[in-house]
């Protein structure tokens, strides 16, 4: 029986082990046994806290999304100017603390599973709605109303594309380059409508 008060510690430990396993072995080859060995616990502990591999993988994706949400919310809370808020949103999506090699491999693995998993698809849609909502909120103060949705989608797609390109090949696209190119794209979109 697990010790009282250990649940948050064990959950964090198992999520970190999951990210490391996905980074090393790939999504399909990651097993509960590998995760438990990496975390230094029995497979029973994983089943106790998460129910099984799918629940653990979902919890891992939720943790990555929550980290992104927190960094974004903290940055946006410090800004009132809509232009600066858009810059902050983009920078949060390329934050160094979220964009480690291990976590970017885990993100890519989860995204690849979105078409095949209702759980991951739901989480991805929540994140997508959050990003688009944040973009639209500030764009509507800067560009004509009829262009807000289209522009928000263009920025989100560009940001995702740069993120993926960087995650796949950091020699070709560094995090700094991806961040800068996305910020440049934002400025081009704003200039297009006279801002």
C-alpha positions in Angstrom: 0.0 0.0 0.0 1.4 3.4 -1.0 2.3 5.8 1.9 0.0 8.6 2.7 1.0 11.9 1.1 3.1 10.2 -1.6 0.5 10.6 -4.4 1.6 14.0 -5.8 5.3 12.9 -5.6 4.6 9.6 -7.2 2.4 11.1 -9.9 5.1 13.7 -10.8 7.8 11.0 -10.8 5.8 8.7 -13.0 5.0 11.5 -15.5 8.6 12.5 -15.7 9.5 8.8 -16.3 6.9 8.6 -19.0 8.3 11.6 -20.8 11.8 10.2 -20.6 10.6 6.8 -21.8 8.8 8.3 -24.8 11.9 10.3 -25.6 14.1 7.3 -25.5 11.9 4.5 -26.8 9.1 6.2 -28.7 5.4 6.3 -28.0 4.6 2.9 -29.3 7.4 1.1 -27.6 6.9 2.7 -24.2 5.6 0.2 -21.7 4.3 0.3 -18.2 7.2 -1.9 -17.1 9.8 0.5 -18.7 8.1 3.5 -17.0 8.0 1.8 -13.6 11.7 0.7 -13.9 12.7 4.2 -14.8 10.7 5.6 -11.9 12.1 3.0 -9.5 8.6 1.7 -8.6 6.5 -1.4 -9.2 4.1 -1.6 -12.1 1.4 -1.9 -9.4 2.1 1.7 -8.4 1.3 2.9 -11.9 -2.0 0.9 -11.9 -2.8 2.3 -8.4 -2.3 5.9 -9.3 -3.4 5.9 -13.0 -5.3 2.7 -13.7 -3.1 1.8 -16.6 -0.9 3.0 -19.5 -3.6 5.0 -21.3 -4.5 6.9 -18.1 -0.8 7.6 -17.4 -0.2 8.8 -21.0 -3.3 11.1 -20.7 -2.1 12.4 -17.4 1.3 13.2 -18.9 -0.3 15.1 -21.8 -2.5 17.0 -19.3 0.6 17.9 -17.3 2.4 19.3 -20.4 -0.7 21.3 -21.3 -1.1 22.6 -17.8 2.5 23.7 -17.7 1.9 25.6 -21.0 -1.4 27.1 -19.7 0.3 28.3 -16.5 3.2 29.9 -18.2 0.9 31.6 -20.7 -1.5 32.8 -18.0 1.3 34.2 -15.9 2.8 36.1 -18.8 -0.6 37.5 -20.0 -1.5 38.6 -16.4 1.5 41.0 -16.5 0.4 42.6 -19.8 -2.5 44.9 -20.6 -1.5 46.2 -24.1 -3.0 43.8 -26.7 0.1 43.9 -28.9 2.3 42.9 -26.0 -0.1 40.2 -24.9 0.2 38.7 -28.4 4.0 38.7 -28.2 3.7 37.2 -24.7 1.5 34.4 -25.9 3.9 33.5 -28.7 6.9 33.6 -26.4 5.1 31.3 -23.9 4.6 28.7 -26.6 8.3 28.7 -27.2 9.3 29.0 -23.5 12.7 27.3 -22.8 11.3 25.5 -19.7 8.6 23.8 -21.8 10.7 23.2 -24.9 13.3 20.7 -23.6 14.3 17.9 -26.0 12.5 15.4 -23.9 9.2 17.2 -23.6 9.2 18.2 -27.3 9.5 14.6 -28.3 6.6 13.7 -25.9 4.5 16.5 -27.4 5.2 15.2 -31.0 4.3 11.7 -29.9 1.0 12.9 -28.4 0.1 15.0 -31.4 0.7 12.0 -33.6 -1.8 10.0 -31.5 -4.6 12.7 -31.7 -6.3 11.2 -34.8 -6.4 7.8 -33.1 -7.3 8.7 -29.6 -10.5 10.4 -28.4 -8.8 11.3 -25.2 -5.9 13.1 -26.9 -8.1 14.7 -29.5 -10.2 16.2 -26.7 -7.2 17.6 -24.9 -5.8 18.9 -28.2 -9.1 20.7 -28.9 -9.1 22.3 -25.5 -5.6 23.6 -26.1 -6.4 24.8 -29.6 -9.5 26.6 -28.4 -7.5 28.3 -25.6 -4.8 29.5 -28.0 -7.3 30.8 -30.6 -9.4 32.5 -27.9 -6.3 34.3 -26.5 -5.3 35.4 -30.0 -8.8 36.6 -31.0 -9.2 38.4 -27.7 -6.3 40.7 -28.4 -6.4 40.8 -32.2 -9.9 42.3 -32.1 -8.4 45.4 -30.5 -5.8 45.7 -33.3 -7.4 44.7 -36.6 -10.8 44.8 -38.3 -13.3 42.5 -36.8 -13.9 40.6 -40.0 -10.2 39.6 -40.1 -9.8 38.4 -36.5 -10.7 34.7 -36.8 -8.7 34.2 -40.0 -5.7 36.0 -38.6 -5.8 34.1 -35.3 -5.9 30.8 -37.2 -3.0 31.9 -39.5 -0.8 32.8 -36.5 -1.7 29.6 -34.6 -0.9 27.5 -37.7 2.4 29.3 -38.3 3.3 29.0 -34.6 2.5 25.2 -34.6 4.5 24.7 -37.8 7.6 26.5 -36.5 7.2 24.6 -33.2 7.1 21.2 -35.0 10.0 22.1 -37.3 12.1 23.1 -34.4 11.1 20.0 -32.4 12.0 17.7 -35.3 15.3 19.4 -36.3 16.9 21.9 -33.9 20.0 22.1 -36.1 17.8 23.6 -38.9 15.5 25.7 -36.7 16.5 26.7 -33.2 14.0 27.6 -30.5 15.2 31.2 -30.8 14.7 31.2 -34.6 11.2 29.6 -34.3 10.2 32.2 -31.7 11.6 35.1 -33.8 10.1 33.9 -37.0 6.7 33.6 -35.3 6.9 37.0 -33.9 7.9 38.4 -37.3 4.8 36.6 -38.8 2.6 38.3 -36.1 4.1 41.7 -37.1 3.4 41.0 -40.8 -0.2 40.1 -40.0 -0.7 43.3 -38.0 1.0 45.5 -40.6 -1.2 43.9 -43.3 -4.2 45.6 -41.6 -2.6 48.9 -40.9 -1.3 48.3 -37.3 
